[in-house]
């Protein structure tokens, strides 16, 4: 199964511009928000609030959402990459990009269904994929090479499928579980986007991680809007501030 996510370098809530060294991060990363949002709100309400906001409380949750949105359709991922088709994009060289299409290539045999539209996926990370997030940074390059050669992931030890993701087919889940009229809008949006929600589910103590580690099953394609100039490094530095009480 393939899943696709479009994002842009200006999104300092998810910070895709630093995926090379940091993996993929949900808005919850570093937000200082309640780390047990889903447990407190409930899964069905968390999904609705992510997909279709009704009031300010919904918007407040969406601003620190635990989920990352993907689509089963590549063109829908590109639709968001193109800012809802308002922009024209072209392929970009490494470190020159401003737009991203992230692709998950998941082994169906490793998907374990645990509910209507809910799946568990286990994987191991790959430290060899870690690269500097900034161009021509020789110091970072050497650091990353040293880490990938000498460090060991404390979760998977670089060899066991101990990292976990929860994958939710939002339409299938809602159509089977959401009976109240207030879910109608979320169901419609989920169907239009063919939207799947990805929830990082590594544990550190009693809290969940909000990061998807670098791994062999996903990669990024690089784009930029025609005529667009990549922001200065100082802009990206905002994404390095780690205020997370999770990871």
N, C-alpha and C positions, 0 to 999 in steps of 0.2 A: 504494500500500500504506500502511496506517495501523498504527502501533505505539503502545502505551499503557503508561505507567509511573505507578504510584501511589507517593507519598512523603509524608513529614511533616516539619514544621519542626524537630522535636526530633532529627532524624537529623543529628548534627554530623559524621558521616563523609562524607556527600554534600552537606550544606548546601543543600537546595533553597530555603531561605528567602532566599538571595541570588542566585537565578537571574537576576534582572532585570539586574544589572550584571556578573555573572560567568559566565553560561551554566550548563550542567549539568556537574557534576564527579563523577568516579568516586571511589571510596574511596582510590585511589592518590594523588590530588592532595594534596600537602602531607604525605604520610605518612612521607617519608624512607625509603621501602622501596626495594628493588632495582628500578630502572626497567626492567630487561630480564627481568622475571619470566616472561613468556610464553616468551621465547626460551630461558630456562634450564629451565623446567618442561616445556615442550612444549604445543602448543595443546590437544590432547585432554585432557591432565591439568588444564590451567588451567580448561577448561570444566567438567570433572567437579567440581573443587574448588569452583568457584563455585556450581554447582547443588546438589550433594549432598555434604556433608562427612562423611568417615568417621572421621578422627582429628584430633588437635590441629594437626598440620601443615597439614591441609586448612583448619581454622578460622583458622589464622594467615594463610593466603593470602586467605581470604574477607574478612578484616578489612582487607585492603589491595588488594582485587581491582581489576583493570584494567577490568573490564566494568561496564556499566550494564544492568540487566535490564528488558526490556519484554515485552509480550504482544501477540499479534495481536488479542486480544479486549478490548474496552473494559471489559466487566464484570469481567474478571480484573484489569485495572488498578485499577478501583474497589474490588475485593476487598482489594487490598493497601493502597489509600488508606484503607479502613475498618479497617485493622489486622486483616486476615483475618476480616472481617465481625463483629468483636467490638464495633464502634462504629457509631453512627448519625451520618451527616454531612449537612450542608446547604450550599448555596451561600454564599459569603462575599464581602464587598466587598474591593476592592483594599486591600492592607496590613492586612487584618483576618483573613486566612486562616491556617490552621495545617496544612492538608492540600493536596496538589497532585495533579492528574492532568495529566501531560505527554503531549502527543500529537504524534507525528511523522506528517506527511502527505508521503510520499515519492513522487516521480515514478518510476513503474515503468520508464520508458524510460531513466532515468539510473542504474538498478541494473545493475552489471556482475557476472555470476556468475564467480567465480574458483575454485570448488570445490564439493563437495557441501554445499549449505546455506550457503555463504559468498559474500557479495556486497560489492562496493566501491561506495561512494556518495560522489561529489564535490559540493561545494557552496561557495558564497561566503557570508561572514558579512554581517550588516547592522548596522552601528554605530548606525543610527537607532533600533534597537529597544532600545538600552541605556538603562536608567532607574535612578534611585537605588533601592537596596535598602531604604532606610529612609524612612518616611513623613514628609512635611513638612520635608524637608531641602533648603532652598533652595540652599545652597552646593553640595551634590552635584548637584542638578538642573542648575545652571549649568555645572558641570564636565562633566557628561555631555553636555549640549547642545554645549558647546565641542568636546569630543572627537569627537562624531559628525559635527560640521560640518568640523573641521579635520584630524582624524587619518586616517591611512591604514593599513589592516591590512598588516603586512609579509608576510603569506602570500598573501592573495588580492587585495590592492590594491583591495578593495571592488568588484571587477568580474569576477574570474576564479574559476572553480570549482576552487580549489586546496586547499581544506580537504577532509580525507578521513575517512570513517568505514568501519570494517569491520562488517558486519551478519552475524550468524550465526543461522540457524534451528537452534537447539540440538538439537531432536529429529531433524531431517533429518541434521544432521552426525553426531550420535552413532550413529544407527541404521545409518549407512553406514560408520562408521569404528571404532566401539567394539565389539569382539568379546569382550573379557574379562568375566567375571561381575561384576567390581567396578563396572562401568558400568551395571548393571541399574537401580539406584535413581535415578541421574541421568537415565536415559532416561525412566523413569516420571514423574519430577518435570517434566522438560522437556515431556512430552506433556500433563500436567495443566494446566500454566500456559500452554501454547502459547507457550513462552518464546523470545524472541529476545534475543541478547546484542549490545550495541553497544559497539564499541571505538573510542574516538577515535584517529585515526592521523595527526594532523599531526606533523611532525618538527621538532625543534629540535636541531641537531647530530646526535648519534647516538641521541637518546632520543625517545620518543613523548610527545605531549601527553596529558594526562588530563582535558581539558576539551572540551566541545562548545560552540562559540561560538554567540552569538545569531544566529539566521538565520530566514529567512522560512518554512522548511518545518516549524518546530515552535512550539508555543505551550503555555501553561499555563492550566488551569481551577482556580479557587480554591474551597476548601471549608473548613469547620471542623466539629469535633464539636459537637453541640448542647450549649450551656453552657460550651464550652471558651474559655479566655482566652488570647489570643496572648501569648507570653513577652516579657519585657522586652528592650529593645534590647541590654543587656549580654550576654544569652544569645546573641544572634546574632553579637556581636563575636567569639566564639570561632571563627566560621567565616572571619573575615578574616585569621587568622594563616596566612601563606603560607610553609610550610616546604618547598615543592616544589623539587626539583632538576631538574624537567622544564620547567614553564612557570610 
